[in-house]
Amino acid sequence: MAKNLKIWVVYQFASTPDMPGSERSYQFAKAFARMGHEVTFLTSSFNHWGKIEKITNGEPFILSSEDNLRIVYLKTRPLYYQNNHRRFLNMLYFACALRTVSDKVATSPDIIIASYPSPFAALAAYRLSKKYEAAFVLEIRDLWPQVWIERKAFHRYHPFVVLLFALEKYLYSRTPVFITALPYVSDYLSERGITPQKIEWVPNGINLAEFIEASKGDTAYDGVDEILNSMNAERQKGKMIAVYAGGIGVGNRVDYIIEAARILRDEGENNISFCIVGEGHSKKDIIRSVSDNKLGSVKIWPAIPRRAIPNVLSHADVGLLCLRDNPIYRYGVNLNKVYDYMAAGLPVVFSAKVRNNLVDISGGGITVQPENPAEIAKALKKLLSMKAEARVDMGKRGFTHIAENYDVNDKLSKRYIDAISRNFTDS
């Protein structure tokens, strides 16, 4: 395979540093560009995580460039604010826009990487790979619709689920290379006839330089001053600051954090302050719960740009993350928040039952049972009782593990490209 490749990276729900959400696709696209490849990154102009629209003048797309990386934001409609029919229509629109606009904004590719779940866009990307005689790579980040079935959100024979399974079967049968963000998805793929030789695990990672810069204390971003001022005020009162930064929906159980805060309040523990940063379908319920329970220890803030996350985390003492007890986690998890917390040197309280538990592997925090707010409260009290130096040492263990294994700009981007190169040869 040629050393300098023309690569398209396609993911509708991607985020760039100026927006909240997952940067996985952006970070890898940028890393590929640093390696000397010509990269076009195609995503939606509507940010799924912050519900923010970049294009307001009716243009079909906008472009931005960063060295060898060209970013294309495709206009999609209708806008949506819940997981309903409007999101389904928006996904269809993005797929159509990808087919009609891509040849206007990028040169013919050698490789097209389509990230799933964005099933209709992945199908469109596969068809484009045939048009341009390009190699096709399917990146699996989440198992739609299997995850919905196991959460009991949909029945297996719901028409939309049947459609997605049909799309999955079609794409799987035609994909020569799979990149999976989940460590044990090979089990799922093998059940569907995919040989292990076609599969490479490349987890999410972090841009370590961003966190190192934030730790110096000389970075600042618009829109986060109020959050930082609030955290600093709590610290001056001698409180330990526990932060959750991410989506507020059914997957990440922020309600368990709120319940843990209530338990601590009722036990008379008032030296822990909670900082919740993010957006999601459950946010109104969380705000109502905080108000109804009169939890002055909990502050809730809007989502912030991804590039500001390291700065906010650098002002916290503990990172929080709670998951449901869900059998889908037998395929592993790939959680940006865990990478972020550990890269920021924070000890993590992780309420979950998963196969690849980085908190346990690294010794960078405390794992408790899922769906158990009392255990979360107990873990926080344990951290509070530790000397500050002991908490810092715990966070350092997590940081070391992340730095040695999960830097996008070092090991992971090379692993990604090597996996593709092993499976494609020059024509």
C-alpha distance (Angstrom), angle and dihedral (degrees) to the residues before:
residue distance angle dihedral
M1 . . .
A2 3.79 . .
K3 3.79 116.7 .
N4 3.79 95.1 -130.2
L5 3.78 109.5 50.1
K6 3.77 134.9 -174.2
I7 3.80 103.6 -130.7
W8 3.78 130.4 -175.3
V9 3.81 116.5 -160.3
V10 3.81 112.5 -164.2
Y11 3.80 124.3 -169.2
Q12 3.77 122.9 141.9
F13 3.82 96.9 -160.7
A14 3.79 97.7 47.0
S15 3.78 123.9 130.6
T16 3.77 130.7 -145.4
P17 3.83 123.1 -150.9
D18 3.80 93.5 -90.9
M19 3.82 91.3 59.5
P20 3.81 135.5 58.3
G21 3.78 119.8 -106.7
S22 3.79 141.1 52.9
E23 3.79 118.0 -16.7
R24 3.81 97.0 -172.8
S25 3.81 96.1 115.0
Y26 3.79 93.1 41.6
Q27 3.81 93.7 47.6
F28 3.80 93.7 50.4
A29 3.82 92.3 43.9
K30 3.80 89.5 51.9
A31 3.81 91.5 46.1
F32 3.82 90.8 51.5
A33 3.80 88.6 51.5
R34 3.81 90.6 51.2
M35 3.79 87.4 54.6
G36 3.80 88.5 60.8
H37 3.80 100.6 -98.3
E38 3.82 122.5 133.5
V39 3.80 103.4 -118.0
T40 3.80 131.7 -170.6
F41 3.79 114.9 -169.2
L42 3.83 113.7 -161.0
T43 3.78 119.6 -166.2
S44 3.80 141.4 143.1
S45 3.79 123.4 -77.3
F46 3.82 87.1 -138.4
N47 3.78 111.7 79.2
H48 3.80 107.9 -138.1
W49 3.81 94.6 -158.5
G50 3.78 100.5 47.6
K51 3.83 96.7 25.7
I52 3.81 88.8 -128.6
E53 3.82 123.8 149.4
K54 3.82 116.9 -146.9
I55 3.82 97.3 -170.1
T56 3.79 114.7 65.0
N57 3.81 101.6 154.2
G58 3.80 100.4 68.0
E59 3.81 96.2 -105.0
P60 3.84 114.7 147.9
F61 3.81 92.5 -130.6
I62 3.78 144.8 -8.3
L63 3.79 128.7 -144.8
S64 3.78 135.6 -146.4
S65 3.80 130.0 175.0
E66 3.80 135.0 -149.4
D67 3.81 110.3 -178.3
N68 3.83 106.2 -68.2
L69 3.80 91.6 -5.8
R70 3.79 119.9 94.1
I71 3.79 115.6 -169.5
V72 3.80 118.3 -156.4
Y73 3.81 118.5 -167.4
L74 3.80 109.2 -162.9
K75 3.79 118.2 -153.1
T76 3.80 111.8 -119.0
R77 3.77 134.9 -176.8
P78 2.93 153.9 -121.8
L79 3.78 100.6 34.8
Y80 3.80 112.6 -131.2
Y81 3.78 135.2 -163.1
Q82 3.80 100.7 -177.1
N83 3.80 135.9 38.8
N84 3.77 94.9 -94.3
H85 3.81 140.1 112.5
R86 3.80 91.0 -61.1
R87 3.81 90.5 62.9
F88 3.82 89.2 49.5
L89 3.82 90.5 52.3
N90 3.80 90.4 46.0
M91 3.81 90.5 55.0
L92 3.79 90.7 50.9
Y93 3.80 90.8 49.0
F94 3.81 92.0 51.6
A95 3.79 91.0 51.7
C96 3.80 91.0 51.3
A97 3.80 91.7 46.3
L98 3.78 90.0 51.0
R99 3.80 91.4 54.6
T100 3.80 95.0 46.9
V101 3.81 102.6 37.3
S102 3.80 105.7 35.1
D103 3.81 96.4 83.4
K104 3.82 89.6 52.9
V105 3.80 94.8 56.6
A106 3.80 107.4 33.6
T107 3.77 141.7 38.4
S108 3.80 121.4 -113.6
P109 3.83 108.4 -69.3
D110 3.79 132.0 -132.0
I111 3.81 91.2 -155.9
I112 3.81 133.8 21.6
I113 3.81 116.5 -161.5
A114 3.80 112.9 -165.4
S115 3.78 118.4 -169.1
Y116 3.80 119.3 -143.4
P117 3.03 134.2 -121.3
S118 3.73 89.6 60.8
P119 3.79 94.0 82.6
F120 3.79 101.4 176.9
A121 3.79 91.8 45.1
A122 3.81 89.4 49.4
L123 3.79 89.5 53.3
A124 3.81 90.9 49.0
A125 3.81 90.1 48.1
Y126 3.80 90.7 51.7
R127 3.81 90.8 51.7
L128 3.81 89.5 49.2
S129 3.81 90.1 51.7
K130 3.79 87.9 58.3
K131 3.79 91.7 47.4
Y132 3.81 92.6 52.2
E133 3.83 95.5 33.6
A134 3.79 88.0 -122.6
A135 3.78 129.4 153.0
F136 3.81 112.5 -98.5
V137 3.80 124.0 -141.5
L138 3.80 123.5 -176.6
E139 3.79 114.7 -153.9
I140 3.80 114.2 -159.3
R141 3.79 114.9 -154.2
D142 3.79 99.2 157.3
L143 3.79 135.9 9.6
W144 3.78 105.6 -114.4
P145 3.00 121.6 -151.4
Q146 3.83 96.7 6.5
V147 3.80 91.5 68.4
W148 3.80 91.1 56.4
I149 3.78 92.4 52.3
E150 3.79 92.7 49.9
R151 3.81 90.6 48.0
K152 3.82 85.7 50.4
A153 3.78 90.2 -126.0
F154 3.83 92.1 128.5
H155 3.77 136.5 18.3
R156 3.80 116.2 -115.3
Y157 3.80 90.3 -115.4
H158 3.79 96.8 50.0
P159 3.85 105.9 128.8
F160 3.81 93.6 -119.9
V161 3.81 91.6 48.8
V162 3.80 91.1 49.1
L163 3.82 89.3 51.1
L164 3.80 92.9 50.2
F165 3.80 92.8 48.0
A166 3.80 88.9 51.5
L167 3.81 90.2 50.8
E168 3.79 90.4 47.2
K169 3.81 91.9 51.6
Y170 3.80 91.6 47.9
L171 3.81 94.4 49.6
Y172 3.81 94.9 42.3
S173 3.79 91.6 53.1
R174 3.81 91.5 53.7
T175 3.81 102.1 38.4
P176 3.82 116.2 102.7
V177 3.84 96.2 -172.7
F178 3.81 130.6 32.3
I179 3.78 123.6 -165.1
T180 3.78 110.3 -166.7
A181 3.78 126.5 -164.3
L182 3.81 90.3 -163.7
P183 3.83 116.3 74.8
Y184 3.80 99.0 -139.3
V185 3.80 101.8 37.1
S186 3.80 86.1 109.8
D187 3.83 85.2 78.5
Y188 3.81 90.3 56.8
L189 3.80 93.0 44.1
S190 3.80 94.4 47.2
E191 3.81 88.9 55.7
R192 3.80 85.0 59.6
G193 3.77 95.8 50.0
I194 3.82 100.3 -96.2
T195 3.80 114.0 143.3
P196 3.84 118.2 -131.2
Q197 3.82 90.9 -121.0
K198 3.80 89.2 70.7
I199 3.82 94.6 53.7
E200 3.79 130.6 81.6
W201 3.80 125.0 176.9
V202 3.80 112.1 -139.0
P203 3.80 109.8 167.1
N204 3.75 128.3 -156.5
G205 3.74 112.9 -84.3
I206 3.74 140.4 -179.5
N207 3.75 137.9 -112.0
L208 3.78 94.0 -116.6
A209 3.80 93.1 -165.7
E210 3.84 90.3 65.5
F211 3.80 91.9 57.3
I212 3.78 94.4 44.0
E213 3.81 89.3 52.0
A214 3.81 91.4 48.8
S215 3.81 90.8 51.1
K216 3.82 89.2 62.1
G217 3.78 88.8 66.4
D218 3.80 96.3 -132.5
T219 3.80 99.7 105.1
A220 3.79 123.7 96.2
Y221 3.80 134.7 172.8
D222 3.76 133.7 -165.3
G223 3.77 114.6 -99.7
V224 3.79 99.2 26.1
D225 3.81 101.8 76.9
E226 3.80 92.1 93.7
I227 3.79 91.5 52.1
L228 3.79 92.9 48.3
N229 3.80 92.5 46.1
S230 3.80 90.0 52.1
M231 3.80 92.5 49.0
N232 3.79 92.1 47.8
A233 3.80 91.0 49.6
E234 3.81 90.1 53.6
R235 3.79 91.1 47.9
Q236 3.81 90.8 52.5
K237 3.80 87.3 57.5
G238 3.81 87.8 58.6
K239 3.80 95.4 -106.6
M240 3.80 127.6 147.6
I241 3.81 109.0 -124.7
A242 3.80 118.0 -138.7
V243 3.80 114.8 -169.0
Y244 3.78 135.4 -162.4
A245 3.81 114.8 -172.2
G246 3.79 117.8 177.8
G247 3.78 146.3 56.7
I248 3.79 119.5 -17.0
G249 3.78 102.6 -146.8
V250 3.79 144.1 105.6
G251 3.81 94.7 -65.9
N252 3.81 98.5 53.3
R253 3.78 106.2 50.1
V254 3.78 102.1 -145.3
D255 3.81 87.4 160.5
Y256 3.81 88.2 72.5
I257 3.80 89.3 56.2
I258 3.80 90.0 51.9
E259 3.80 90.8 49.2
A260 3.82 90.1 49.6
A261 3.81 88.3 52.8
R262 3.80 89.6 52.2
I263 3.81 91.5 49.8
L264 3.79 91.2 50.8
R265 3.81 91.1 48.4
D266 3.81 91.6 50.7
E267 3.81 90.0 49.3
G268 3.79 89.6 55.1
E269 3.81 95.0 -109.8
N270 3.81 107.1 142.8
N271 3.80 102.0 157.7
I272 3.81 96.8 88.7
S273 3.79 121.4 82.5
F274 3.81 122.1 -165.0
C275 3.81 123.3 -146.3
I276 3.83 115.1 -169.1
V277 3.82 115.7 -171.8
G278 3.80 121.9 -179.1
E279 3.78 150.9 58.8
G280 3.78 135.0 -105.2
H281 3.78 148.2 128.8
S282 3.82 93.1 -75.3
K283 3.80 97.2 49.3
K284 3.80 96.1 99.7
D285 3.80 89.9 53.0
I286 3.81 90.6 49.4
I287 3.81 92.4 50.1
R288 3.81 89.9 48.4
S289 3.81 91.8 49.8
V290 3.81 91.9 50.7
S291 3.80 90.4 49.5
D292 3.81 95.7 44.6
N293 3.80 91.6 50.1
K294 3.82 93.0 42.9
L295 3.80 91.8 -129.3
G296 3.78 104.4 177.5
S297 3.80 89.3 172.8
V298 3.83 91.2 69.5
K299 3.80 123.2 78.1
I300 3.82 119.2 -175.1
W301 3.79 121.8 -159.1
P302 3.82 136.9 -178.2
A303 3.79 121.6 -98.6
I304 3.80 113.9 -81.5
P305 3.80 132.8 -152.0
R306 3.76 113.2 -77.6
R307 3.82 91.9 -118.9
A308 3.83 89.8 61.3
I309 3.82 95.2 56.5
P310 3.84 95.7 87.4
N311 3.79 90.6 52.2
V312 3.81 93.7 51.6
L313 3.80 92.8 45.3
S314 3.79 90.8 50.8
H315 3.82 87.5 66.0
A316 3.83 94.8 52.9
D317 3.82 133.6 83.1
V318 3.81 102.6 -154.1
G319 3.81 136.3 23.9
L320 3.81 120.7 -140.9
L321 3.79 131.1 -154.8
C322 3.81 129.7 164.8
L323 3.80 127.4 -175.5
R324 3.76 134.3 -176.3
D325 3.78 119.5 -104.2
N326 3.80 93.6 -104.1
P327 3.82 128.0 163.0
I328 3.82 89.8 -141.3
Y329 3.80 87.1 78.5
R330 3.80 89.0 74.6
Y331 3.79 83.2 88.4
G332 3.80 90.1 55.7
V333 3.77 132.8 -113.0
N334 3.77 133.7 -98.7
L335 3.76 106.3 -161.1
N336 3.78 121.8 -179.9
K337 3.78 90.8 -160.9
V338 3.81 93.4 60.6
Y339 3.81 91.4 50.3
D340 3.80 90.4 46.7
Y341 3.79 95.8 48.4
M342 3.78 92.9 47.4
A343 3.81 93.4 44.4
A344 3.82 86.8 53.7
G345 3.80 89.5 53.6
L346 3.81 93.9 -114.0
P347 3.80 122.3 147.3
V348 3.80 107.0 -123.4
V349 3.79 130.9 -136.2
F350 3.79 102.3 -154.1
S351 3.80 118.6 -172.1
A352 3.80 103.1 -167.7
K353 3.78 148.4 94.0
V354 3.81 109.0 -129.1
R355 3.81 136.1 146.4
N356 3.80 97.8 -126.8
N357 3.78 102.5 46.1
L358 3.81 106.4 174.6
V359 3.78 90.9 -175.4
D360 3.81 91.1 61.8
I361 3.81 94.6 36.8
S362 3.79 92.6 54.0
G363 3.78 99.1 34.0
G364 3.79 86.2 -127.1
G365 3.78 99.5 136.5
I366 3.78 148.2 -23.5
T367 3.81 125.8 -62.0
V368 3.80 119.4 -155.3
Q369 3.77 134.6 178.9
P370 3.80 116.6 -73.1
E371 3.78 120.2 -105.7
N372 3.81 92.7 18.8
P373 3.82 114.0 118.0
A374 3.81 91.6 177.2
E375 3.81 89.6 61.8
I376 3.80 90.5 48.8
A377 3.80 89.5 53.0
K378 3.81 90.4 47.7
A379 3.81 92.0 51.3
L380 3.81 91.4 49.9
K381 3.80 90.8 50.8
K382 3.79 89.3 50.8
L383 3.81 91.4 52.9
L384 3.79 90.6 46.2
S385 3.81 90.3 53.3
M386 3.81 91.8 53.8
K387 3.75 122.2 90.9
A388 3.79 112.4 -99.2
E389 3.81 89.4 -115.5
A390 3.82 91.0 57.3
R391 3.81 91.3 52.0
V392 3.80 89.6 49.1
D393 3.82 90.7 50.6
M394 3.80 90.3 51.4
G395 3.80 89.9 51.2
K396 3.80 90.8 48.2
R397 3.80 90.4 57.0
G398 3.78 89.7 55.8
F399 3.80 91.9 45.9
T400 3.81 92.4 50.8
H401 3.80 91.6 51.4
I402 3.79 92.3 49.9
A403 3.80 93.9 44.4
E404 3.80 92.4 51.0
N405 3.81 97.0 45.6
Y406 3.80 115.0 17.4
D407 3.80 111.5 44.7
V408 3.82 106.8 130.3
N409 3.79 92.5 -154.0
D410 3.77 93.4 54.0
K411 3.80 123.8 31.8
L412 3.78 104.3 -0.7
S413 3.81 101.1 55.3
K414 3.80 90.4 48.2
R415 3.80 90.7 49.0
Y416 3.80 89.5 51.1
I417 3.81 94.9 51.4
D418 3.81 92.6 41.9
A419 3.80 90.6 54.2
I420 3.79 90.5 53.7
S421 3.80 92.8 44.8
R422 3.81 92.4 52.9
N423 3.78 90.8 58.5
F424 3.79 101.8 41.8
T425 3.77 129.6 52.5
D426 3.77 131.6 -169.1
S427 3.75 114.2 -81.8
